[in-house]
Amino acid sequence: MSSLLANLNPFAPIYKKKIRTPWGNLKPKVDIFPFLYLLLMYGFVYILPYGKYVVGMSWFDWCRSEDGPLEWIQFVFYLSASLFAFMAVYRRKNRGLNINLLIWILIALLLFFVAGEEISWGERITGFGFQSLRDMNSQGESNIHNLHFFHHLLLDPSFEISCILLGWFGWRLWPKLDCLPSKEYSLYFLFVALFFFYFDISYTSTIKQIRNDQEIFETLMALGMFLHCWRNNFPVKNKAGMPMHAQYQKKNVIITS
């Protein structure tokens, strides 16, 4: 029971997460919460009844709707991740300027920018925006990522490239940089890259393009970045009581300055 609860908790340390099977226990080296999250969304929320009578649509469509709960959850994760990234920058500022610190600064700024974009820089709350941006925007909002050119040509490739970098190439090619997510969080980004690739490739196929469930998957990316930035400031401890990042640093000589 404890291992099941650990698997359902993205904040639980990786050493507590086990997959129990009739053939024995499996101990994954990556967090499998993204898989369980997708199983929950498509296996439970998707068929949850009576949503039309409560929120005016199915619970699944409500979750993935524009300005729906998942989009606001993404905003909270991105904004929190940005604050934790700035904390990581502050902790390293007196140790000299290097590529690791520069990337931390870039990540902190980008996360703050993405958080602002998620709520159109407060327009959804205050109603204040810029008409010039609205006129060029696919959704009539004051943000940049939905400008016609960026939205139709660059948005999906940017998700695919960034998620492959964060979920695969980062920890494989540059394991000494602690500014990039570790192997543990790879599924938070690889599932997102896979969805956007499949979504785009279906557009060029002979069948109808698959349904746009991007909010379902974008939430994984937001949570992955939050966990990465949070754990760098508040590392969990292993069974021996040693911080997990210190244990990893001992093996891979991670740059933390």
C-alpha positions in Angstrom: 0.0 0.0 0.0 2.8 2.4 0.9 4.5 1.8 -2.5 1.2 2.5 -4.3 0.8 5.8 -2.5 4.4 6.7 -3.2 3.8 6.1 -7.0 0.8 8.4 -6.9 2.8 11.1 -5.1 5.1 13.0 -7.5 6.9 14.5 -4.4 7.8 11.1 -3.0 11.5 10.1 -3.3 12.3 7.7 -6.1 13.7 5.0 -3.8 10.2 4.6 -2.3 8.5 3.9 -5.6 8.0 0.3 -6.5 5.8 -1.6 -9.0 4.4 -4.7 -7.4 3.6 -7.6 -9.8 2.8 -11.3 -9.3 6.4 -12.0 -10.6 8.1 -9.7 -8.2 8.8 -6.0 -7.5 10.1 -3.6 -10.2 12.1 -0.6 -9.1 12.0 2.0 -11.8 14.8 4.6 -12.1 12.4 7.2 -13.3 9.3 8.7 -11.8 6.3 6.8 -13.2 3.7 9.4 -11.9 3.2 10.7 -15.5 2.0 7.3 -16.6 -0.4 7.1 -13.7 -1.6 10.6 -14.3 -2.4 9.8 -17.9 -4.1 6.6 -16.8 -6.2 8.5 -14.4 -7.2 11.2 -17.0 -8.0 8.7 -19.8 -9.2 5.8 -17.8 -11.3 7.5 -15.1 -11.9 11.2 -15.7 -12.7 10.5 -19.4 -15.7 8.4 -18.4 -16.7 10.2 -15.3 -20.5 10.8 -15.5 -22.8 13.8 -15.0 -20.2 16.5 -15.9 -22.7 18.0 -18.4 -25.1 18.7 -15.5 -22.5 20.2 -13.2 -20.0 22.1 -15.4 -21.9 22.1 -18.7 -19.7 19.6 -20.5 -17.9 16.3 -19.7 -15.4 16.4 -16.9 -12.6 15.5 -19.3 -13.4 18.4 -21.6 -13.8 20.8 -18.7 -10.3 19.8 -17.4 -8.7 20.4 -20.8 -10.7 23.5 -21.8 -9.1 26.9 -22.4 -8.9 28.7 -19.1 -9.9 25.5 -17.4 -8.5 24.0 -14.2 -5.4 22.4 -15.8 -4.3 25.7 -17.4 -4.5 27.4 -14.0 -2.6 24.5 -12.4 0.1 25.0 -15.1 0.3 28.7 -14.2 0.8 27.8 -10.5 3.5 25.2 -11.3 5.3 27.5 -13.7 5.3 30.5 -11.4 6.4 28.4 -8.4 9.1 26.8 -10.5 10.3 30.2 -11.6 10.6 31.3 -7.9 12.5 28.2 -7.0 14.8 28.7 -10.1 15.5 32.2 -8.9 16.3 30.8 -5.5 18.8 28.4 -7.1 20.4 31.3 -8.9 20.7 33.2 -5.6 22.3 30.3 -3.8 24.9 30.0 -6.6 25.6 33.7 -7.2 28.7 34.0 -5.0 30.4 30.9 -6.6 31.4 32.4 -9.9 29.7 32.8 -13.2 29.6 29.7 -15.4 27.4 27.9 -17.9 25.4 26.2 -15.2 24.5 29.5 -13.5 23.7 31.2 -16.8 21.3 28.4 -17.7 19.6 28.6 -14.3 19.1 32.3 -15.0 17.6 31.6 -18.4 15.3 28.9 -17.0 14.1 31.2 -14.2 13.3 33.9 -16.7 11.6 31.5 -19.2 9.5 30.0 -16.5 8.3 33.4 -15.4 7.5 34.3 -19.0 5.6 31.1 -19.6 3.6 31.6 -16.4 2.6 35.0 -17.5 1.7 33.7 -21.0 -0.6 31.1 -19.4 -2.9 33.7 -18.0 -2.3 36.3 -20.8 -0.4 38.4 -18.3 -3.4 38.9 -16.1 -5.9 39.8 -18.8 -8.1 36.8 -17.8 -8.3 38.3 -14.3 -8.4 42.0 -14.8 -9.7 42.2 -18.4 -6.9 44.6 -19.2 -5.0 43.9 -22.4 -3.6 45.3 -25.6 -5.9 45.5 -28.6 -2.9 45.4 -31.0 -1.9 42.0 -29.7 -5.5 40.7 -29.7 -5.9 41.6 -33.3 -2.9 39.4 -34.2 -3.8 36.6 -31.8 -5.4 33.3 -32.7 -7.5 33.4 -29.4 -8.0 37.2 -29.3 -5.8 37.5 -26.1 -2.8 39.6 -25.1 -0.1 37.1 -25.2 2.7 36.2 -27.6 2.6 32.4 -27.9 -0.8 32.6 -29.6 0.2 35.2 -32.2 -0.7 33.7 -35.6 2.8 33.2 -36.9 4.1 31.6 -33.7 1.0 29.6 -32.9 0.7 27.9 -36.3 4.4 27.4 -37.1 6.6 27.5 -34.0 4.6 26.5 -30.9 4.4 22.7 -31.4 8.0 22.3 -32.6 9.1 24.4 -29.6 7.4 21.9 -27.3 8.9 18.9 -29.1 12.4 20.2 -29.1 12.4 21.6 -25.5 10.9 18.4 -24.1 13.3 16.1 -25.9 16.1 18.3 -24.6 14.8 18.3 -21.0 13.7 14.6 -21.0 16.5 12.9 -22.9 19.5 14.8 -24.2 20.0 17.0 -21.1 20.8 14.3 -18.6 22.5 12.0 -21.1 24.9 14.5 -22.7 25.4 17.0 -19.8 25.0 15.0 -16.6 27.3 17.5 -14.8 24.8 20.3 -15.1 22.3 20.4 -12.3 20.3 23.1 -14.1 18.8 20.4 -16.4 16.3 17.9 -15.1 17.7 14.5 -14.1 16.8 11.1 -15.5 14.2 10.7 -12.8 11.9 13.3 -14.4 12.4 12.3 -18.0 8.8 10.9 -18.5 7.3 14.3 -17.5 8.8 15.7 -20.8 9.0 12.7 -23.1 5.2 12.0 -23.0 4.7 15.7 -24.0 7.1 15.5 -26.9 5.4 12.2 -28.1 1.9 13.8 -28.0 2.9 16.9 -29.9 4.8 14.8 -32.5 1.8 12.5 -33.0 -0.6 15.4 -33.1 1.4 17.1 -35.8 2.1 14.0 -37.8 -1.6 13.1 -37.8 -2.3 16.5 -39.5 -0.4 15.3 -42.6 -1.9 11.8 -42.6 -4.9 10.6 -44.5 -7.0 10.4 -41.4 -8.6 13.2 -39.4 -6.2 14.9 -37.0 -6.3 13.6 -33.5 -8.1 15.5 -30.8 -6.1 18.4 -29.3 -5.5 17.3 -25.7 -2.5 19.6 -25.3 -3.6 20.9 -21.9 -3.6 17.4 -20.5 0.0 16.9 -21.5 1.3 20.4 -20.9 0.4 19.9 -17.2 3.1 17.2 -17.1 5.7 19.5 -18.4 4.8 22.2 -15.9 4.9 19.7 -13.0 8.2 18.3 -14.2 9.8 21.7 -14.2 8.4 22.5 -10.8 9.7 19.3 -9.3 13.1 19.8 -10.9 13.5 23.4 -9.5 12.0 22.5 -6.1 14.2 19.5 -5.6 17.3 21.5 -6.3 16.5 23.8 -3.4 15.0 21.2 -1.1 16.5 17.8 -1.9 14.9 14.7 -0.5 17.0 12.2 1.5 17.7 8.6 0.8 17.5 5.7 3.2 20.9 6.6 4.6 19.8 10.1 5.4 22.0 11.7 2.7 20.4 14.2 0.3 19.7 12.5 -3.0 21.4 15.3 -5.0 24.6 14.8 -2.9 24.5 11.0 -3.6 24.1 11.7 -7.3 26.8 14.4 -7.2 29.2 11.9 -5.6 28.8 9.6 -8.7 28.6 12.2 -11.4 30.4 15.2 -10.1 27.5 17.6 -10.7 28.4 21.3 -11.1 26.4 23.2 -8.5 28.3 26.5 -8.6 
